[in-house]
Amino acid sequence: MSGPATPRGAPVFHWFLPTSGDGRGVGDGARTGVVAGGYRAPSVGYLTQIAQAAEQLGFVGVLTPTGTWCEEAWLTSCSLAQRTTTLRFLVAFRPGMLTPTLAAQMASTFQRLSGGRLAVNVVTGGEEDEQHRFGDWLPYGERYARTDEFLRILSGALGEVPYSFEGDHYRVVGATVMGAPGELPTVYFGGASEAAERVAARRADVYLCWGEPPAMLAERVERVRRLTEGEQRTLRFGVRLHVITRERSDEAWAVAERLLAEMDPASVARAQARLAATSSVGQRRMLALHGGARDRLEVAPNLWAGIGLVRGGAGTALVGSHEEVAERIEEYRQVGFDEFIFSGYPHLEEAYSFGEGVIPRLTAAASA
């Protein structure tokens, strides 16, 4: 599969839809049960505000997450597509939760109803309890092989002729959809293990990483690029980060310090114990950046790992002035990253701060 090509000189920015709730604290949301203070429920009205702001501010798309503690990603994205005009929706889903032919049908329908504004973020799996909650008992070591077959069938079913395939995890005969979409959805895919890198090289359009320091990611980018060349394909690279950006650096760091002060030691300890039991290579790399310590969280210039003290997944944030954040993004660009998926607390206000303060600097530099 292949989505629209992007010129190397133009960075692509996406924002995040907080479909589990939003607020001014890292733990504000349905999963943690923290709904006091300034908690904002993920209503259609509030998510529409964020989506329309992202569209206005110059973000290409928004990531809609998947999981128990989020509103369902496909339904939410389809609803918001009717309230926006150009914004793309990067819909996250897990192969173990639906068949590849049904995913192809959903994708082709979404493309037609939205005017070609779908991208897909294929998430191989979550933690064991999450997988079991949805009835998926496939062992961790076999999930990437299943994802590889899933993406192969998804691409085939979206083609112009019916597609048949028999593998270890799927068997389909004549997989097809009512009508092939005019533009195939871009496939975003992440994972830090060797198995994930091989799947990315064969099947993905954009390989996603969590926000480790650029120097740590450089080796992975080169390794995956070599694998992709071996498959005679091209691949773009994206990075998922939080952001706290203000006119002055001290203003941004004051926000980070406030977020840290609101993380009570008991909550941090519980989160770190839960995350330490993970089977995810990427999550272990995130944990290794700070080791649970509150006193060494700036793991690279303007890269703060405090988010990862209390939540899984992407655990780092770019923190600093608009100029500093723009400089750090350029460092990721030098490593090879063209696409960036950002989020902040709260998501609506931080989208404006980044969109008005950082995006213009980077787009002006790219066109200079």
C-alpha positions as CSV (number, residue, x, y, z in Angstrom):
1,M,0.0,0.0,0.0
2,S,1.1,3.5,-0.6
3,G,-0.3,6.9,0.4
4,P,0.4,10.3,-1.0
5,A,4.0,11.2,-1.5
6,T,5.4,14.0,0.6
7,P,8.3,16.3,-0.5
8,R,11.3,15.9,1.8
9,G,11.4,19.6,2.5
10,A,7.9,19.7,4.1
11,P,7.5,18.3,7.6
12,V,4.1,16.7,8.2
13,F,2.4,17.4,11.5
14,H,-0.5,15.5,13.1
15,W,-2.3,16.1,16.4
16,F,-3.8,13.7,18.8
17,L,-7.5,13.2,19.7
18,P,-7.9,12.6,23.4
19,T,-10.8,10.1,23.1
20,S,-10.4,9.0,26.7
21,G,-10.9,12.5,28.1
22,D,-8.7,15.5,28.5
23,G,-7.5,17.9,31.2
24,R,-4.6,19.9,32.5
25,G,-3.0,16.9,34.2
26,V,-1.3,13.8,32.6
27,G,-3.5,11.5,34.5
28,D,-6.8,13.2,33.7
29,G,-9.0,10.6,31.8
30,A,-11.3,7.6,32.0
31,R,-8.5,5.1,32.4
32,T,-7.2,6.6,35.7
33,G,-10.6,7.7,36.9
34,V,-9.2,11.2,37.5
35,V,-12.1,13.4,36.5
36,A,-11.9,16.2,39.0
37,G,-10.4,19.7,38.4
38,G,-10.7,20.6,34.7
39,Y,-11.6,17.2,33.3
40,R,-13.1,17.4,29.8
41,A,-15.2,14.4,28.6
42,P,-14.5,13.2,25.1
43,S,-17.8,14.5,23.7
44,V,-18.4,15.0,20.1
45,G,-18.5,18.8,20.8
46,Y,-15.1,18.9,22.5
47,L,-13.4,16.6,20.0
48,T,-14.8,18.6,17.2
49,Q,-13.2,21.7,18.7
50,I,-9.8,20.0,18.6
51,A,-10.2,18.6,15.1
52,Q,-11.3,21.9,13.7
53,A,-8.5,23.7,15.5
54,A,-6.0,21.2,14.1
55,E,-7.3,21.7,10.6
56,Q,-7.2,25.5,10.9
57,L,-3.7,25.5,12.4
58,G,-2.1,23.5,9.6
59,F,-2.0,20.0,11.0
60,V,-2.4,17.4,8.2
61,G,-4.2,14.9,10.3
62,V,-5.2,13.7,13.8
63,L,-4.5,10.3,15.4
64,T,-7.5,8.5,16.9
65,P,-6.2,6.0,19.4
66,T,-7.5,2.5,20.1
67,G,-8.1,0.6,23.4
68,T,-10.6,-0.1,26.1
69,W,-10.3,3.3,27.7
70,C,-10.9,5.3,24.5
71,E,-14.0,5.9,22.4
72,E,-14.0,3.5,19.4
73,A,-11.6,5.0,16.8
74,W,-13.5,4.2,13.6
75,L,-16.8,5.6,14.8
76,T,-15.3,8.7,16.4
77,S,-13.2,9.5,13.2
78,C,-16.2,9.0,10.9
79,S,-18.3,11.4,13.0
80,L,-15.6,14.0,13.1
81,A,-14.9,13.7,9.3
82,Q,-18.4,15.1,8.8
83,R,-17.4,18.2,10.8
84,T,-14.1,18.9,9.0
85,T,-13.1,19.5,5.4
86,T,-9.4,18.7,4.7
87,L,-8.2,17.0,7.9
88,R,-7.0,13.4,7.6
89,F,-7.9,10.8,10.2
90,L,-5.2,8.4,11.3
91,V,-7.3,5.6,12.7
92,A,-5.6,3.2,15.1
93,F,-6.8,-0.4,15.3
94,R,-5.4,-3.9,16.1
95,P,-5.4,-6.8,13.6
96,G,-6.6,-9.2,16.3
97,M,-9.9,-7.3,16.7
98,L,-11.3,-7.6,13.1
99,T,-10.6,-9.5,9.9
100,P,-8.4,-7.9,7.2
101,T,-11.3,-8.1,4.6
102,L,-13.6,-6.2,7.0
103,A,-10.9,-3.7,7.6
104,A,-10.6,-3.2,3.8
105,Q,-14.3,-2.7,3.5
106,M,-14.3,-0.2,6.4
107,A,-11.3,1.7,4.8
108,S,-12.8,1.9,1.4
109,T,-16.1,3.1,2.8
110,F,-14.4,5.7,4.9
111,Q,-12.4,6.9,1.9
112,R,-15.5,7.5,-0.1
113,L,-17.5,9.1,2.6
114,S,-14.7,11.4,3.7
115,G,-13.3,12.3,0.3
116,G,-10.1,10.3,0.7
117,R,-9.1,11.5,4.2
118,L,-8.2,8.1,5.8
119,A,-4.9,6.8,7.1
120,V,-4.5,3.7,9.3
121,N,-2.3,3.1,12.3
122,V,-1.9,-0.6,12.6
123,V,-1.2,-1.5,16.3
124,T,0.0,-5.1,16.5
125,G,-1.1,-5.5,20.1
126,G,-1.4,-4.2,23.6
127,E,-0.7,-5.7,27.0
128,E,-1.9,-9.2,27.7
129,D,-4.9,-8.2,29.7
130,E,-6.0,-5.8,27.0
131,Q,-5.7,-8.5,24.3
132,H,-7.6,-11.0,26.4
133,R,-10.3,-8.5,27.1
134,F,-11.1,-8.5,23.3
135,G,-10.8,-12.3,23.0
136,D,-7.3,-12.3,21.4
137,W,-5.1,-15.0,22.9
138,L,-2.4,-15.2,20.3
139,P,1.0,-15.3,22.0
140,Y,3.1,-12.1,21.8
141,G,5.8,-13.8,19.7
142,E,3.3,-14.6,16.9
143,R,1.5,-11.2,16.6
144,Y,3.9,-9.6,14.1
145,A,3.6,-12.6,11.8
146,R,-0.2,-12.2,11.9
147,T,0.1,-8.4,11.3
148,D,2.3,-9.2,8.2
149,E,-0.4,-11.4,6.8
150,F,-3.2,-9.0,7.8
151,L,-1.5,-6.1,5.9
152,R,-0.9,-8.3,2.9
153,I,-4.6,-9.2,2.7
154,L,-5.7,-5.6,3.4
155,S,-3.7,-4.4,0.5
156,G,-4.9,-7.2,-1.8
157,A,-8.6,-6.7,-0.9
158,L,-8.3,-3.0,-1.7
159,G,-7.0,-3.9,-5.2
160,E,-8.9,-4.1,-8.4
161,V,-9.2,-7.9,-8.6
162,P,-10.4,-10.3,-5.8
163,Y,-7.5,-11.5,-3.7
164,S,-7.0,-15.0,-2.2
165,F,-4.4,-15.9,0.4
166,E,-3.6,-18.8,2.8
167,G,-1.2,-18.4,5.6
168,D,-0.6,-19.4,9.2
169,H,-3.2,-17.0,10.6
170,Y,-5.6,-16.1,7.8
171,R,-7.2,-17.9,4.8
172,V,-9.3,-15.8,2.4
173,V,-10.8,-16.5,-1.0
174,G,-11.8,-13.7,-3.3
175,A,-11.3,-10.9,-0.7
176,T,-12.6,-7.7,-2.2
177,V,-14.6,-4.5,-1.5
178,M,-17.6,-2.8,-3.2
179,G,-15.2,-0.5,-5.0
180,A,-11.5,0.2,-4.7
181,P,-10.9,3.6,-3.1
182,G,-9.4,6.2,-5.4
183,E,-6.5,6.6,-3.0
184,L,-5.2,3.9,-0.8
185,P,-5.0,4.8,2.8
186,T,-1.5,5.4,4.1
187,V,-0.3,2.7,6.5
188,Y,1.4,3.8,9.7
189,F,3.0,1.1,11.7
190,G,5.3,1.0,14.8
191,G,7.2,-1.4,16.9
192,A,10.8,-1.5,18.3
193,S,11.5,-5.2,18.0
194,E,13.3,-6.9,15.1
195,A,10.1,-8.6,14.0
196,A,8.3,-5.2,13.9
197,E,11.1,-3.6,11.8
198,R,10.8,-6.4,9.2
199,V,7.0,-6.0,9.0
200,A,7.5,-2.2,8.5
201,A,10.0,-2.8,5.8
202,R,7.6,-5.0,3.9
203,R,4.2,-3.5,4.5
204,A,4.2,0.1,5.9
205,D,4.3,3.5,4.3
206,V,5.3,5.3,7.5
207,Y,7.3,3.7,10.3
208,L,6.5,5.2,13.7
209,C,8.8,5.5,16.7
210,W,8.2,6.9,20.2
211,G,10.2,10.0,21.1
212,E,13.6,8.7,22.2
213,P,16.6,11.1,21.8
214,P,17.5,11.6,18.1
215,A,20.9,10.0,18.6
216,M,19.2,6.8,19.9
217,L,16.8,6.7,17.0
218,A,19.4,7.2,14.3
219,E,20.5,3.6,14.4
220,R,17.0,2.3,14.1
221,V,16.2,4.6,11.2
222,E,19.2,3.4,9.3
223,R,18.5,-0.3,10.0
224,V,14.9,-0.1,8.9
225,R,15.9,1.9,5.8
226,R,18.3,-0.9,4.8
227,L,15.6,-3.5,5.4
228,T,13.3,-1.5,3.2
229,E,15.8,-1.1,0.4
230,G,16.2,-4.9,0.5
231,E,12.4,-5.1,-0.2
232,Q,12.9,-2.6,-3.0
233,R,10.5,-0.2,-1.4
234,T,10.6,3.3,0.1
235,L,9.5,4.2,3.6
236,R,8.9,7.4,5.5
237,F,9.6,7.8,9.2
238,G,7.5,9.4,11.9
239,V,7.9,10.1,15.6
240,R,5.2,10.3,18.4
241,L,5.8,13.0,21.0
242,H,4.1,15.2,23.5
243,V,4.9,18.9,23.5
244,I,4.9,21.9,25.9
245,T,5.9,25.0,24.0
246,R,5.6,28.7,25.0
247,E,7.1,32.0,24.0
248,R,9.8,31.7,26.6
249,S,11.6,28.5,27.7
250,D,11.0,29.1,31.4
251,E,7.3,29.3,30.9
252,A,7.3,25.9,29.2
253,W,9.4,24.3,31.9
254,A,7.2,25.8,34.6
255,V,4.3,23.8,33.0
256,A,6.4,20.6,33.1
257,E,7.3,21.2,36.7
258,R,3.6,21.6,37.6
259,L,2.7,18.4,35.8
260,L,5.5,16.6,37.7
261,A,4.4,18.1,41.1
262,E,0.9,16.7,40.5
263,M,2.2,13.1,40.1
264,D,2.0,11.7,43.6
265,P,4.7,9.1,44.4
266,A,2.1,6.3,44.9
267,S,0.7,6.8,41.4
268,V,4.2,6.8,39.9
269,A,5.1,3.6,41.7
270,R,1.9,1.8,40.6
271,A,2.4,2.9,37.0
272,Q,6.1,2.0,37.0
273,A,5.4,-1.5,38.4
274,R,2.7,-2.1,35.8
275,L,4.9,-0.9,32.9
276,A,7.9,-2.9,34.1
277,A,5.9,-6.1,33.4
278,T,5.4,-5.2,29.8
279,S,6.4,-7.4,26.9
280,S,6.8,-4.5,24.6
281,V,10.3,-3.7,23.5
282,G,9.4,-0.1,22.8
283,Q,7.9,0.4,26.2
284,R,11.0,-1.0,27.9
285,R,13.1,1.5,25.9
286,M,10.8,4.3,27.2
287,L,11.2,3.1,30.8
288,A,15.0,2.9,30.4
289,L,15.2,6.6,29.6
290,H,14.4,7.6,33.2
291,G,14.3,4.4,35.3
292,G,11.4,5.8,37.4
293,A,13.6,8.6,38.8
294,R,12.1,12.1,39.1
295,D,15.5,13.9,39.1
296,R,16.9,13.0,35.7
297,L,14.0,13.5,33.3
298,E,15.6,15.8,30.7
299,V,17.1,12.9,28.7
300,A,18.3,15.1,25.9
301,P,18.2,18.9,25.3
302,N,14.5,19.9,25.7
303,L,13.3,16.3,25.7
304,W,11.5,15.6,29.0
305,A,10.6,12.0,30.0
306,G,8.2,13.0,32.8
307,I,5.1,11.9,31.0
308,G,6.4,8.3,31.1
309,L,6.3,8.2,34.9
310,V,2.6,7.7,34.9
311,R,1.5,6.6,31.5
312,G,2.5,4.0,29.0
313,G,3.2,4.5,25.3
314,A,4.8,7.7,24.2
315,G,6.4,9.0,27.4
316,T,8.5,12.0,26.3
317,A,7.7,15.7,25.5
318,L,9.6,18.4,23.8
319,V,9.7,21.3,26.3
320,G,10.9,24.8,25.6
321,S,10.4,28.0,23.7
322,H,8.8,27.9,20.2
323,E,12.3,28.4,18.8
324,E,13.9,25.6,20.9
325,V,11.1,23.2,20.0
326,A,11.5,24.0,16.3
327,E,15.3,23.4,16.6
328,R,14.7,20.0,18.2
329,I,12.3,19.0,15.5
330,E,14.9,19.9,12.9
331,E,17.3,17.5,14.7
332,Y,14.8,14.7,14.3
333,R,14.5,15.8,10.7
334,Q,18.2,15.4,10.2
335,V,18.0,11.8,11.5
336,G,15.3,11.1,8.9
337,F,11.9,11.9,10.4
338,D,9.4,13.5,8.1
339,E,6.2,13.1,10.1
340,F,5.4,14.1,13.7
341,I,2.4,13.2,15.8
342,F,2.1,15.5,18.8
343,S,-0.2,15.9,21.8
344,G,-0.3,18.1,24.9
345,Y,-2.2,18.9,28.1
346,P,-4.8,20.1,27.5
347,H,-4.9,19.1,23.8
348,L,-7.0,22.1,22.6
349,E,-4.8,24.8,24.1
350,E,-1.5,23.1,23.4
351,A,-2.6,22.6,19.7
352,Y,-2.9,26.3,19.4
353,S,0.4,27.0,21.1
354,F,2.2,24.6,18.8
355,G,0.3,25.5,15.7
356,E,0.7,29.3,16.1
357,G,4.2,29.3,17.6
358,V,6.1,26.4,16.0
359,I,4.5,25.3,12.7
360,P,5.0,28.7,11.0
361,R,8.7,28.7,11.9
362,L,9.3,25.2,10.4
363,T,7.2,25.7,7.3
364,A,9.0,29.0,6.6
365,A,12.3,27.3,7.0
366,A,11.3,24.5,4.6
367,S,10.2,26.9,1.9
368,A,13.3,29.1,2.2
